[in-house]
Amino acid sequence: MIRIGLAGWGDHDELYEKGTAARDKLRVYGTYFGLVEVDSSFYAVQSRANYERWAADTPQDFGFVIKAYQGMTGHQRGRSPFPDEETMFGAFRESIEPVREAGKLKAVLFQYPPWFDCKKAHVEELRLARERMGDLPLALEFRHQSWFAEEMREKTLSFMQREGWIHSICDEPQAGPGSVPTVLQATDRRLTIVRMHGRNAANWNGGGGPNWREVRYLYNYSEEELLEWKANLAVLGEQTEEVCFIFNNNSGGHAAGNAVRLMEMLGQPVRPFAPQQLDLF
């Protein structure tokens, strides 16, 4: 099974009629896609009430990939709002419980920063994170290529399989050590995640000036590149029962169109985007 969705639901204007309230957007989003990545959870541990509402606003067979809070993956700078890491992990686990109870949690995504390289201390951090999260399904995405260097690739994949980490496979520009290659290898028979970050090499590492983060994911996948991924999905389909495929190329508003086009290529049902009212005055 292949589920296709987007990173976040609020910023994809083409999905919504003009005037759609923010609190209604997820309900509308769920009529287009059966999967979403929750990114707001990275910036703050969301309230349990938010997750209760999001679970209620989506179809029964809908799936959530929830991004781990930044303090849990070493991204956080400045003072933590939690007294210690145990409290932080506990608060996060409790917050997402309504989604798990609804049967809609596909995975919690642990995306580690570019400075999280392959060394023993970081391997131990991964083990500790896995232990703290209990039996929740966890996906792992690296941002330092040392994990998939030739001499480490098979060791990394074997470690993920042994420790119960779902592989989050990246499509991203190859722009130095702070990027990883696309490694078409599942580490869990039940689920694999693919995240499409675009291939904007010029802005991946901050080359776009002071606002580079706003354009880092500025990329429109071509027909040929989407066909390439259609073939890649056939390979993954031999290794895993389900693939959650997320378009994160949001900077230029290309994610939704790319997602629908891939769905068409795979023969999945799609619906037209919302009619956009022309602003004549």
Buried (B, 14 or more C-beta within 10 A) or exposed (E): EBBBBBBBBEBBBBBBEEEBEEEEBBBBBBEBBBBBBBBEBBEEBBEBEBBBBBBEBBEEEBBBBBBBBBBBBBBBEEEEEBEEBEEBBEBBBEBBBBBBEBEBBBBBBBBBBBEBBBEEEBBEBBEEBBEBBEEBBBBBBBBBBBBBBEEBBEEBBEBBBEBBBBBBBBBBBEBEBBBBBBBBBBBBEEBBBBBBBBBBBBBBBEEBEEEBEEBBBBBBBEEEBBBBBEEBBEEBBEBBEBBBBBBBBBBEBBBBBBBBBBBEBBEEEBEEBBEEEEEEE
